[in-house]
């Protein structure tokens, strides 16, 4: 796979394709009104052209002998996926399930991705930390974090 | 004299018990988060931004100033003891500092870094005090096309000076500029590139980008390349006092580092990377102990650390006086100003002198507080480095989620943070510089505004950018900076086949 063996090639192709897509998108921006001389589509078009040029430049800069290029090494992907799933789940259920369980999930998932195997301890620690954060934010700073499922419990303390 | 009086009034603002308290909280939190491995000052300031919501602007910025300086100090502790520079500016400190720590001289490395940062920070803050008003006078003479070209120059130099290839640097820059166009066009109210997502109409927050690309991206990259080996923290042995010989070898590098760091920090040259490299090279050249370089020369810590802190103060001059960020951290600070509906620039000195001068005065105070925090209490910060990695990164991810969520109380920002974190991971994997993305994102909308204002003045005539002499000069400079490496590359590429034949 040339895409993996030559990062410059992948980036160049990305620049040209993304730039073209942005240019196309920019042509669909309706022209504004008023005293504006160039309208809202001009800068996006310039940026798109710049991106295509930059992509071309990446392709030009490719090192001649192939083996001098550093191949792309993604590393271990499982922990990356673990953290990603936890963050997306936190975003999806933040309002309904609430800050405390979701923040604890992010903490525990992060810890397990970094090799910790004491899931119970990590979860408890995450719960404790997110509770402290919630209390500091709501009582100290007046910033509301979603209580979610714990709303009935927390209301007892008010 | 006028400057002196303004500074005095600034001190009267900063020296209230309340603001001293915020400054203290700021430097403590800044050091605490900055000391965590892999988190540089920009990510630290971005992560801690929600904490200032609900404060008076003056108090909030005094706290920010503390966080900003604190993150600089904390970053050097992590570099020295753990060899994990959070930002390019700490890389040079990590080389000699970590070598010193390996030789059991970690305490001295930390001491010269802390005292050097104090000396440099204080001198550079004096520099800031007197150059900022001069820059304000200068900026009043600049027209819209000049501002436009100044930003182009700023972006061009960041792109060309950082990173190994101009192509990837430009790609990162244009990606950042593109992110900056997402949302409602401020002049016509047209939505751009929102893909039908309502949350994108407000645009993408700089804080989300900084936290995503730096904190989350760095975490994903670290976890993907985890080799299981425990990093070694080098215990601090003995007293943190510097010996007479250490003082003798440190004070000149501190002053030289300051002299290099402040001016380069103030010009658009990409922040602290360049001055720290220059300082390191200079100290290596001037040192009587050249053989020690690479295995723990104290000059190699003293100089770059001073340069790093001086450039941090230097970057505040164009930020406050022109509204022009020259480093990522300054870009995040600009975002903080914008969140309070404030526009840094010449007008801010007129409309909000208490804030500007209170902020500058608090930098002097913050420096003193940091010296106290970092010399006798360094052991406390070292403890933070001993937190097991799983908990450390679990905590960083939790902080990142907290920071982005509380920004607008919107879970969509957390999704965006993950997307950008993944992009940051890919960029790290492919060796694409991240700084141009952040500067492109924050400067893009300002650049567009000045561009359209210039064209409105010139009635749509693009030559307006070259008929104004200052603007023309700045554009030529920008073109030279970008084209030089490309031409050099093309020449080099042509020469190789000749050699082979």
Interface residues (C-beta under 8 A of the other chain):
Chain A: X7 X8 X10 X11 X12 X14 X15 X18 X19 X22 X25 X26 X29 X30 X32 X33 X34 X35 X36 X37 X38 X39 X40 X42 X43 X44 X47 X48 X50 X51 X53 X54 X55 X57 X58 X59 X60 X61 X64 X70 X72 X73 X74 X75 X76 X77 X79 X80 X83 X84 X86 X87 X88 X90 X91 X92 X94 X95 X99 X102 X103 X106 X107 X108 X109 X110 X111 X112 X113 X114 X115 X116 X122 X125 X126 X129 X130 X133 X137 X141 X142 X143 X144 X145
Chain B: X50 X51 X53 X54 X165 X166 X167 X168 X170 X171 X173 X174 X175 X177 X178 X181 X185 X187 X188 X189 X190 X192 X193 X216 X219 X220 X221 X223 X224 X225 X226 X228 X388 X389 X390 X391 X392 X393 X394 X395 X396 X397 X398 X401 X402 X405 X406 X409 X411 X412 X414 X415 X417 X418 X421 X422 X425 X429 X430 X431 X432 X444 X447 X448 X451 X452 X455 X456 X458 X459 X460 X486 X489 X490 X493 X496
